[in-house]
């Protein structure tokens, strides 16, 4: 049976989650990722007309972030980073310039036939 826990309980148990609070307060949406009725991770996303930024939390040391441009702006993943440091992932994705701004990633990354996080 799954028990709901408070934010304070979660932060006491997993202090590194404090880095997700800043993106939640900035309007990011959170989604539970499940497979065969098992929780396998948490995803956070932030969408605008031209792009979607996402962070995937798989466990305490496995994080992935990416930026996906909308089809009208070139369509595809233009930035991706995997790290064992949640603070680094949150900092790096929040510091990305918006599409069209100087320094914004714009080259769509090549994808293989099979991508697994």
Backbone torsions as a table, in degrees:
resi	resn	phi	psi	omega
1	UNK	NA	130.4	-179.0
2	UNK	-84.6	129.6	178.6
3	UNK	-105.4	129.9	175.4
4	UNK	-71.6	139.5	177.2
5	UNK	-121.2	156.2	179.9
6	UNK	-80.1	165.9	175.9
7	UNK	-59.5	-43.1	179.7
8	UNK	-62.2	-41.1	177.4
9	UNK	-62.2	-43.9	-179.2
10	UNK	-63.4	-42.1	-179.6
11	UNK	-68.8	-33.6	175.8
12	UNK	-65.3	-40.3	-177.8
13	UNK	-78.5	-37.3	-177.6
14	UNK	-132.5	79.8	-175.1
15	UNK	-58.5	-25.7	-179.4
16	UNK	-65.3	-17.4	178.8
17	UNK	-66.8	-13.2	177.9
18	UNK	-55.2	-28.4	-179.1
19	UNK	-69.9	-21.6	177.5
20	UNK	-80.9	-19.4	-179.9
21	UNK	-62.2	-39.2	-177.8
22	UNK	-65.1	-36.3	180.0
23	UNK	-77.5	-31.5	176.0
24	UNK	-63.5	-43.1	179.8
25	UNK	-67.8	-21.5	178.8
26	UNK	-89.1	5.6	174.7
27	UNK	100.7	10.8	176.9
28	UNK	-72.2	149.3	176.9
29	UNK	-104.0	143.5	-178.9
30	UNK	-113.8	144.0	-177.5
31	UNK	-139.5	135.9	174.5
32	UNK	-82.6	138.7	179.0
33	UNK	-107.0	123.6	-178.2
34	UNK	-125.4	157.3	176.3
35	UNK	-147.2	124.4	-178.5
36	UNK	52.5	45.7	179.3
37	UNK	62.7	19.6	176.8
38	UNK	-115.4	139.2	174.6
39	UNK	-74.5	123.0	-179.5
40	UNK	-115.0	-8.1	178.9
41	UNK	172.3	-178.9	177.8
42	UNK	-131.3	137.4	176.0
43	UNK	-117.5	143.4	173.8
44	UNK	-124.2	138.1	-179.1
45	UNK	-138.3	151.8	179.7
46	UNK	-137.1	114.9	-174.3
47	UNK	-116.5	141.9	172.0
48	UNK	-133.8	172.9	-176.4
49	UNK	-55.9	-39.0	-174.7
50	UNK	-93.3	-14.4	-176.0
51	UNK	-159.9	164.2	169.8
52	UNK	-130.7	128.0	172.1
53	UNK	-100.9	143.7	-179.4
54	UNK	-142.7	146.3	173.9
55	UNK	-126.9	132.7	178.3
56	UNK	-115.7	128.5	179.0
57	UNK	-111.3	113.7	-178.0
58	UNK	-99.9	-32.6	172.7
59	UNK	-166.0	-169.0	-173.8
60	UNK	-67.6	-13.6	-177.5
61	UNK	-133.4	16.8	-179.1
62	UNK	-134.5	107.8	-176.6
63	UNK	-131.0	145.1	178.4
64	UNK	-137.2	140.3	177.2
65	UNK	-134.6	149.5	175.4
66	UNK	-154.0	162.5	173.0
67	UNK	-121.2	130.2	179.4
68	UNK	-116.5	120.6	176.7
69	UNK	-81.8	144.0	175.0
70	UNK	-67.0	157.8	-178.1
71	UNK	-55.5	-37.4	-179.4
72	UNK	-66.0	-14.8	-177.1
73	UNK	-116.8	20.3	177.3
74	UNK	115.9	-20.0	173.5
75	UNK	53.3	112.5	174.8
76	UNK	136.0	173.0	179.4
77	UNK	-76.9	124.2	-179.0
78	UNK	-111.8	-9.5	179.4
79	UNK	-154.4	136.5	178.0
80	UNK	-150.0	143.1	178.0
81	UNK	-148.2	137.4	174.5
82	UNK	-117.1	140.1	-176.8
83	UNK	-155.1	163.1	172.4
84	UNK	-100.2	5.9	-176.3
85	UNK	-119.8	106.9	-177.7
86	UNK	-62.4	-40.2	179.2
87	UNK	-59.5	-43.4	179.4
88	UNK	-61.5	-45.7	-179.5
89	UNK	-60.9	-48.9	-178.9
90	UNK	-62.4	-45.5	179.9
91	UNK	-60.5	-48.2	-175.2
92	UNK	-65.3	-42.1	-178.1
93	UNK	-72.7	-34.5	178.6
94	UNK	-70.5	-24.6	179.7
95	UNK	-85.1	-4.2	179.4
96	UNK	-67.4	130.7	175.0
97	UNK	-66.2	150.7	176.9
98	UNK	-65.2	152.5	177.6
99	UNK	-51.3	136.1	-179.4
100	UNK	92.3	-19.5	177.4
101	UNK	-82.5	154.8	178.2
102	UNK	-56.3	133.7	177.8
103	UNK	85.3	-3.0	180.0
104	UNK	-71.8	137.3	176.5
105	UNK	-66.5	138.1	-178.2
106	UNK	-138.2	-14.6	-179.2
107	UNK	-82.8	120.6	-179.9
108	UNK	-69.2	128.1	-179.9
109	UNK	-73.2	140.4	177.3
110	UNK	-68.0	142.3	178.6
111	UNK	-114.1	146.0	175.9
112	UNK	-83.0	179.1	-179.8
113	UNK	-72.5	-23.6	178.8
114	UNK	-137.5	124.9	178.3
115	UNK	-120.7	125.1	175.1
116	UNK	-128.8	134.8	-178.5
117	UNK	-70.3	NA	NA
